[in-house]
Structures are given as C-alpha cells and as structure tokens.
C-alpha cells in the first residue's frame, strides 16, 4: 500500500551534510499522522532536539478509521490483511538513505495501535535501533518475532489503562479479538530476545513523566546486562491517554538517543 500523511521532515536546526536521528511516529486507531504531530507539537520538539521525522497515515477501515495492521490483537478489525510492514519498511529504508539521517539511529515511537506496530517493526524490519511503545503491546501467542539484531525497547503504559490493559486483555474490550500481552509480559519477551540475564527487572527510580498526574508517578523498570536495554515505565494512575505532552516526549527521545549504540 502507499502511505499518505507527512513526508520525511528535516527541521531547520539540522544543517546540510549533518546526520541526525530519525523518528517514525505512528498514530493510534482513528487518528492520523497530522493529528499526532500537531497534538504532540513534534515540529518544535524536532527543531530543539535536532532530529528528522515522519508521521504517515495508516489505512482506513470500513468505519473510516485509520489503523495499522500490527497484530492479531490490534487493530485490523476488518481482517483486510493490508501489508503495513512492507509499506513502513520502505519508508524506513528511505529514511536510512536520507543524507541528513544517521542510519544507526532509526527509532519508532507509536501510540496505542501504533505502539503495537512499533513492536512488529522491531521484530521484522532490520535497521530499527530502538522503539517506544506507548499504551501498545508486543506480539501475542503464536505470533513470531525474530529481530535481525537486538533492539532497544521502551514500553510506557498507564496502570489504569482500560483500552489496552496494563495486565493484558482484549483491545477495546472486544473479547472476539485475541488476547494481547500485558506490559510486563511484553518487556519480559524482549528481555529474552535481547539476551538479558535471567534476573528480574529492577526498579531504577521514579520519574515525573505525566504532567496531568501529581509527583513522580512513573516507576522506571530496567533489565540490565542485555545486548540492548529493555525498559518498562509504569505510569501509576495513568489511563490510555498518556505522554501527549512535551515532558513525556522529551524523556522518551532522550532514552532512545542515549541507548542508540
């Protein structure tokens, strides 16, 4: 399929001949690339942090909602079988070949359905250095994930999420859909793929991540000794709609950039 939405965007702060990180932003069910970029004020963040980005549109379902065919659990509800992996692989290839992109710093940040898609791209598309899945989930039972190389993984999830449940369940509470893994199950699976020692995930501290919640509400979990880091940020009191602000997006980009190599 051809991807609509916003093309690869280079902010003015990135100078000609300079190679900077690239971030692919993936919207949730019913949204679009433009909605996501506008809501998160990505243009300003990219200018300040000096990264290149794109935010394409998924396909439309029978209810005219844009979606990504990310897993059996979410969210090709019409079972159209559209090949979003192929389309996004092409876009990521274009980004890696761009003269102002560092091909070693290719990141994917996805929200909800886009978070599911971020995990799938990490599983299937070589060259993805790191992903952040916000209120999404990894592959479910019977779905394969064989990354060509270790991938940095950050899962950010609200513990009170009632759309994609922190403890696992069915997307949108549609029991006809396959169960999606919990946030801890998602990162534990990535810990195994990344060769982490068989020790439990450690809590490394707390973070004032979510502006609409008081204090340092987010517990930061990390598997150590891995080929690439695997982290879970659990937002206490957070619902499905988290990280839609500058502070959260800065923290996510900093994590990916810090752990790129």
SVG drawing of the C-alpha trace seen along z (x, -y; Angstrom):
<svg xmlns="http://www.w3.org/2000/svg" viewBox="-18 -26 46 46">
<polyline fill="none" stroke="black" stroke-width="0.4" points="0.0,0.0 1.1,-3.6 1.4,-5.6 -0.2,-9.0 0.5,-11.6 3.5,-13.7 6.8,-13.1 10.2,-12.9 10.7,-16.3 14.1,-17.9 13.9,-20.8 15.9,-23.9 18.2,-23.2 19.7,-20.2 22.4,-21.6 23.2,-20.3 25.6,-17.4 24.9,-16.6 23.4,-13.2 20.9,-13.2 18.5,-10.7 15.2,-9.8 11.9,-9.1 9.0,-7.4 5.8,-8.4 2.8,-6.0 -0.7,-7.2 -3.4,-5.2 -6.7,-3.8 -8.8,-6.6 -6.2,-9.3 -3.7,-10.3 -0.1,-11.4 -1.1,-15.1 -3.3,-14.7 -0.4,-13.1 2.3,-15.6 0.0,-18.6 -1.1,-17.2 2.4,-16.4 3.9,-19.6 6.6,-17.4 7.8,-20.1 9.0,-22.2 10.5,-19.2 12.4,-18.1 13.7,-21.6 15.0,-21.7 16.4,-18.2 17.5,-18.3 16.0,-15.1 14.4,-14.2 10.9,-12.6 7.9,-11.3 4.3,-10.5 2.4,-8.6 -1.2,-7.7 -2.4,-4.1 -5.2,-2.6 -8.9,-3.3 -11.2,-0.6 -14.9,-0.2 -15.7,-2.8 -13.2,-5.2 -10.8,-4.9 -7.1,-4.9 -5.3,-1.9 -2.2,0.2 -2.3,4.0 0.1,4.7 -1.0,7.9 -4.0,10.3 -5.0,8.3 -4.9,4.8 -6.2,3.3 -7.1,4.6 -10.6,5.1 -11.9,5.9 -9.2,8.5 -8.2,6.8 -4.6,8.2 -3.1,4.9 0.7,5.1 1.8,2.2 5.1,3.9 6.1,3.7 5.0,0.1 6.7,-1.1 9.9,0.9 10.0,-1.1 9.7,-4.4 12.3,-3.4 14.6,-2.5 14.1,-5.9 14.9,-7.5 18.1,-5.4 19.3,-6.6 18.5,-10.2 21.7,-12.4 20.7,-14.0 19.8,-10.9 22.1,-8.7 21.1,-5.1 22.4,-3.9 19.8,-6.0 16.4,-4.9 13.7,-5.0 9.9,-4.2 7.5,-5.8 4.0,-4.5 0.8,-5.2 -1.8,-2.5 -2.3,-0.7 0.9,-2.5 2.6,-1.0 1.7,2.5 3.0,1.6 6.3,0.3 6.8,3.8 6.1,5.5 8.6,3.3 11.2,4.1 10.6,7.8 10.6,7.7 12.5,4.8 16.3,4.7 17.9,1.4 15.5,0.3 17.7,-0.8 15.1,-1.4 11.3,-1.7 9.0,-3.2 5.5,-1.7 3.1,-3.9 0.0,-2.0 0.6,0.7 1.7,4.3 4.1,6.8 3.4,9.9 0.8,12.3 0.8,16.1 1.6,17.8 3.0,14.6 6.7,14.8 9.3,12.2 12.8,12.7 14.7,9.5 17.8,9.4 19.7,7.7 19.0,6.6 16.7,3.6 16.4,1.1 12.8,1.3 10.9,-1.1 7.3,-0.2 5.3,-3.1 2.0,-2.1 -0.6,-3.5 -1.6,-1.1 -5.2,-2.3 -5.4,-1.9 -8.9,-0.4 -8.4,-0.3 -5.1,1.7 -4.9,3.1 -1.6,3.0 -2.2,6.5 -3.2,7.8 -6.6,8.4 -8.5,7.7 -8.1,4.4 -11.1,2.1 -12.6,4.8 -13.5,6.8 -13.4,10.4 -13.6,11.7 -10.1,10.4 -7.0,12.4 -5.6,11.5 -2.8,9.0 0.2,9.5 0.5,7.4 3.1,4.7 5.4,6.8 4.9,9.8 5.8,7.6 9.1,6.5 10.0,9.9 9.7,11.3 12.0,8.6 14.5,9.3 14.7,12.9 15.2,11.8 17.9,9.3 19.9,11.9 19.3,10.3 20.3,12.4 17.5,14.4 17.2,11.9 14.0,10.0 13.6,6.5 14.9,3.9 13.2,0.7 15.7,-2.1 13.7,-5.0 10.7,-7.2 10.0,-9.9 7.7,-12.9 6.6,-11.8 2.9,-12.6 2.0,-16.3 -1.6,-15.6 -0.7,-13.4 1.0,-14.7 4.5,-14.0 6.9,-11.4 4.2,-9.0 6.1,-6.7 8.1,-3.7 11.1,-3.0 11.9,0.7 15.0,1.9 16.5,5.2 20.3,4.9 23.1,6.8 21.3,7.0 22.6,6.7 20.3,3.7 18.3,2.1 14.7,3.2 12.7,0.9 9.1,0.5 7.8,-2.8 4.7,-2.1 2.5,-5.3 0.7,-4.9 -2.8,-6.3 -2.2,-6.7 -5.0,-5.9 -4.8,-5.1 -4.0,-8.7 -0.6,-9.4 2.6,-11.0 0.7,-13.6 2.9,-16.4 6.4,-17.8 7.9,-16.4 7.0,-12.9 8.1,-13.1 11.5,-14.6 12.0,-11.7 11.2,-9.1 13.5,-10.7 16.3,-11.0 16.0,-7.3 16.2,-6.2 19.0,-8.5 21.0,-7.6 20.7,-3.9 21.1,-4.0 24.5,-2.4"/>
</svg>
